[in-house]
């Protein structure tokens, strides 16, 4: 009974520690990331764009979601059998300022700036590898970089052993969220209310005269 | 005889109670062709003396249900954005300032439309008030699907927010359908169920969004989701126009055609409301009642999210508690107002309002001292969510009695005061970076208590005030007739409000009525003895 209680307490402490794991526990970064971009069917590996103004920058690679542009993330780090690698995007400072829902948190599991809760790829092998990612239709028009976290095998709650982050940033051009058919519907539907009102007034006026 | 008041018509008042169909019998005209028939007990103005929420009988209860449903749909459309905000803010690349600006815009637009709608109701009737607002603002609701940036988002939220002026039509319509003894309850139930639209939209819109997301990307799905509240506005607007009825006796246009009602003089209605200082005291206090409710609805979820590190869904559900309490809390305010009025009259109504609104201020201050404990905070929120809507309900247990001629305008001004209060409070305590949200709640509570204290200045000559007694020799007829000029009174144009004045005598309270009756009987006895 005593052993079981001690074991449970230890597990509780471990889970608490894991839930509170901070980025400092996986620093310095053990992984290096290199990004190459396939834009309009052409693949390039540009120099990392680190200083930019999103509205005027010419060095920011612009991945267009409607055109199906993709980003290939090549990573290199120490191989740890059993562990896996997760990839996630991080908002740049420019895209997270005045946006509390993208705020940075030193506790990895609570960090919203790097979307840790929803990595776009999990289960990749540690060591060296690459992954081609095509941003989906729900990608926000922001500037990003890519983060890598090595997940300890079988850890619950999730514990991280290493990290890495791309040096450069890229920009996402989102889908056209106002397709022609939607705009046509809006144009038609907007007239329903005033026409209904005018029709009713006219009907009442005629009815009153009669 | 025709009159120029927007309230009531001249029909001889005699009723047969106890029968299933209550008929207002015209003893003198010998014909019942123009006499409306009702299935509920009615008073001399043909206003229902009961509120049966399960009934859809024409005209009182069918109109009651159309009334609150229209107001609820206005709230549903106005606050459809917040539950979808995580998707909208990514699509439109919004900042916190953009979102706050849109929230202020959604309540600020209604300040002006509420004032305007009071005059519309007085002149054209509450049916047109609802119908016009819903059918025209549906354009903005559909238009939200086409916005491409923060400016468009803010503009659309402001235009959709105009529909909140249906509150004025809602309160006005209840005031002309229901008797003085029950008008507080009717107003509070209708407004409370209407306000509940904000809570319902938080619950329902995410499901609509997720349903559409199965076939469309998120950024398109939220736009399509806006079609739902827009079509709801069109259907309810048409339903109110087709099935609704302005007054128990008929629509304004039909009554004017029959010569039973003259077109109202809008400027006289406006003057009647504006020159009465009680209107402005209620504008101020309602700004720190309903205004507080709107402000808290905008800030409670982000506060819980930031202060207690919750996820957005949990913060949204806990924050929705504040809006959903309107299911019963606002009605409770109206019910308590009517209950205390039975014994203590208008003085009881005023004290009731002061007590619940001050307690709301105390809860607001308590939020600051509980900011380190989620459990204590939610306990305070639970009480807070009861007192604030109760204050709103109690306010409209008093508002119908301020002026009869300018009822619509007064209701509109008071309602607008709520929105203005929210905009001011939001700007003063919840916009700057030098004050935390918890501190903002504290100072808002201090302001609530200070502003509520102005209720002591309200004094009705025949009923009294919180600290003053009324003069029983002044009649309600005299008070309400003051809104008519001497020339109008000579023409008898003030007679339309005499029935209302008679019905409102219940605000003297039981003791005062008993004392007056006793004095009258004593005088009669003395006169008989002298003879």
Interface residues (C-beta under 8 A of the other chain):
Chain A: X97 X98 X99 X100 X101 X110 X136 X137 X138 X140 X141 X142 X174 X175 X177 X178 X179 X182 X183 X185 X186 X189 X190 X192 X193 X194 X196 X197 X200 X204 X208
Chain B: X86 X87 X89 X90 X91 X93 X95 X96 X97 X131 X132 X134 X135 X136 X137 X138 X139 X142 X143 X145 X146 X148 X217 X218 X219 X220 X223 X224 X227 X230 X233 X234 X237 X238 X241 X242 X253 X257 X302 X305 X306 X309 X312
